[in-house]
């Protein structure tokens, strides 16, 4: 019996597999016409995302067990993928174990209760994952996202017990009139090199200890989520050194699917950080400017980044000063899961 009850007649749910990536990417492309997320993912992107560290999607019919990821595919009698959902639990969490509830329903079949059934499955599965993997005393947060055009999805999440937790601005700027990088005395800007990869990881962990939703990244998670991505561009990434050590960093990414969809190669500044002792010296401004210049010289036409609207370090104002403007605002929804007793 399916563990996704409530689907319309003629539709069934089965485990989502890596073999579904092509169909899932086609579904996302069809949905983008109405959802207007500004995001473009192909099958390779989805495969990389689903198949990262600690994946729990079956490969070639062989299930991987006891790992914190899971997914469901909704198909019709002919096997056509009409919707998919995942429940992904990264390792660790400072204030909570955040489990990402993601997925999409094809626009042709919306309004038939498919999304409601999948969200109910995500709540059940995410609660189980929290109980299985969270240390005693650590609460859980099942996290989902919507964009302004996704009004029905937002209402569904709210009815399902999710609450709007945070707002994130997706910001962009054209790579014309790029500001000059003027590091303060004692600050030296250098390109990212692999011999400093772990040093950057440790700087990232130290820079984000007080940020909402941050997670300590070990070596495996760092490579898996960040510098091991296909889209990572070391040549567009810049480090700020103080006394020979990494004090700030900007990591850049260029996604092939995004370039194909928009026709504009875009550098996404995925991680930007400055160690607390180095703040207030213009390190972030100079490092961002150097990354923008490298991207422009490499043929990129646009830069993009995301920022928490409640960022406590004043990042939003900083990004506006270097020419970024908000293109869309994403709502992060959260379903609270109480801690598990020891």
RATAMO-V779166 format. One record per residue. N is the residue number from 1. PSI is psi in whole degrees, -180 to 180 (999 if undefined). D_CENTER is the distance of its C-alpha to the mean C-alpha in whole Angstrom. Layout:
N/PSI/D_CENTER, N/PSI/D_CENTER
This chain:
1/141/33, 2/145/29, 3/16/27, 4/75/25, 5/163/29, 6/5/29, 7/151/28, 8/158/31, 9/140/34, 10/-7/33, 11/143/30, 12/158/28, 13/141/25, 14/168/25, 15/138/22, 16/137/20, 17/168/20, 18/-24/19, 19/-14/22, 20/-2/20, 21/-41/17, 22/-49/20, 23/-37/21, 24/-38/17, 25/-39/16, 26/-39/19, 27/-43/19, 28/-40/16, 29/-42/18, 30/-38/20, 31/-30/18, 32/-28/17, 33/-27/21, 34/-26/21, 35/-28/17, 36/57/17, 37/-21/13, 38/4/13, 39/143/11, 40/118/13, 41/134/12, 42/-176/15, 43/-36/16, 44/-39/16, 45/-46/12, 46/-40/12, 47/-43/14, 48/-42/12, 49/-48/9, 50/-27/12, 51/17/14, 52/-173/13, 53/128/15, 54/47/16, 55/150/16, 56/32/18, 57/134/19, 58/142/22, 59/129/23, 60/35/27, 61/-2/27, 62/117/27, 63/139/25, 64/125/23, 65/163/24, 66/31/23, 67/152/20, 68/43/17, 69/151/15, 70/159/17, 71/158/17, 72/140/20, 73/134/21, 74/123/23, 75/157/26, 76/-174/29, 77/-24/33, 78/2/32, 79/6/29, 80/132/27, 81/120/23, 82/-17/23, 83/156/20, 84/156/17, 85/146/15, 86/158/14, 87/107/13, 88/123/11, 89/99/13, 90/159/12, 91/140/15, 92/177/16, 93/135/15, 94/-52/18, 95/-17/18, 96/156/17, 97/111/15, 98/124/12, 99/121/12, 100/122/9, 101/105/12, 102/162/10, 103/179/13, 104/150/16, 105/136/19, 106/136/21, 107/-29/23, 108/-22/26, 109/18/26, 110/157/25, 111/10/27, 112/8/28, 113/4/26, 114/-47/24, 115/-41/21, 116/-42/23, 117/-39/24, 118/-38/20, 119/-39/19, 120/-40/22, 121/-42/21, 122/-38/18, 123/-45/19, 124/-48/22, 125/-41/20, 126/-38/17, 127/-40/21, 128/-44/22, 129/-39/19, 130/-46/19, 131/-33/23, 132/-31/23, 133/-16/21, 134/140/21, 135/155/23, 136/135/26, 137/-10/26, 138/119/22, 139/171/21, 140/155/18, 141/115/15, 142/120/14, 143/133/11, 144/164/11, 145/145/10, 146/156/13, 147/167/14, 148/-36/18, 149/-12/19, 150/57/18, 151/-38/21, 152/-41/22, 153/-39/18, 154/-43/18, 155/-39/22, 156/-46/21, 157/-43/19, 158/-42/21, 159/-24/24, 160/4/22, 161/4/22, 162/151/19, 163/144/19, 164/120/17, 165/-35/16, 166/159/14, 167/133/14, 168/131/11, 169/126/13, 170/113/12, 171/150/15, 172/159/17, 173/146/20, 174/152/22, 175/52/23, 176/148/27, 177/40/29, 178/132/26, 179/152/28, 180/147/29, 181/120/28, 182/82/31, 183/149/30, 184/159/32, 185/135/35, 186/-6/34, 187/126/30, 188/128/30, 189/129/27, 190/155/27, 191/154/24, 192/136/22, 193/150/24, 194/-25/23, 195/-15/26, 196/8/24, 197/-49/20, 198/-31/21, 199/-39/22, 200/-40/19, 201/-47/17, 202/-35/20, 203/-38/20, 204/-46/16, 205/-42/17, 206/-30/20, 207/-24/18, 208/21/16, 209/-30/18, 210/5/19, 211/144/15, 212/128/14, 213/10/12, 214/154/12, 215/135/13, 216/129/16, 217/121/15, 218/-178/18, 219/-43/18, 220/-48/17, 221/-38/14, 222/-50/14, 223/-40/15, 224/-44/13, 225/-26/9, 226/-88/10, 227/-8/14, 228/-2/15, 229/148/12, 230/-33/15, 231/-11/13, 232/135/14, 233/96/17, 234/-34/19, 235/-17/22, 236/7/20, 237/140/18, 238/141/21, 239/144/22, 240/122/25, 241/137/27, 242/123/30, 243/35/33, 244/0/31, 245/153/28, 246/121/24, 247/-15/24, 248/162/21, 249/151/19, 250/124/16, 251/128/14, 252/149/14, 253/144/13, 254/120/14, 255/124/13, 256/-42/16, 257/-38/16, 258/-42/15, 259/-42/18, 260/-40/20, 261/-37/19, 262/-21/20, 263/4/22, 264/112/21, 265/125/19, 266/129/17, 267/124/15, 268/118/12, 269/95/12, 270/-40/9, 271/128/11, 272/125/14, 273/155/17, 274/132/20, 275/142/22, 276/-43/24, 277/-20/28, 278/-1/27, 279/155/26, 280/9/28, 281/12/29, 282/18/27, 283/-47/25, 284/-45/22, 285/-47/23, 286/-40/25, 287/-42/22, 288/-46/20, 289/-41/23, 290/-38/24, 291/-41/21, 292/-41/21, 293/-43/25, 294/-41/24, 295/-43/21, 296/-44/24, 297/-27/27, 298/0/25, 299/4/25, 300/145/22, 301/-10/22, 302/155/19, 303/150/17, 304/154/14, 305/164/11, 306/145/10, 307/139/12, 308/128/13, 309/-20/16, 310/22/18, 311/127/17, 312/-9/20, 313/5/20, 314/26/21, 315/-37/18, 316/-48/18, 317/-38/22, 318/-47/22, 319/-36/19, 320/-36/22, 321/-29/25, 322/18/23, 323/2/23, 324/145/20, 325/149/20, 326/126/18, 327/-38/17, 328/159/15, 329/124/14, 330/136/12, 331/128/13, 332/121/11, 333/148/14, 334/138/15, 335/120/18, 336/132/20, 337/124/21, 338/157/24, 339/154/24, 340/133/26, 341/151/30, 342/999/31
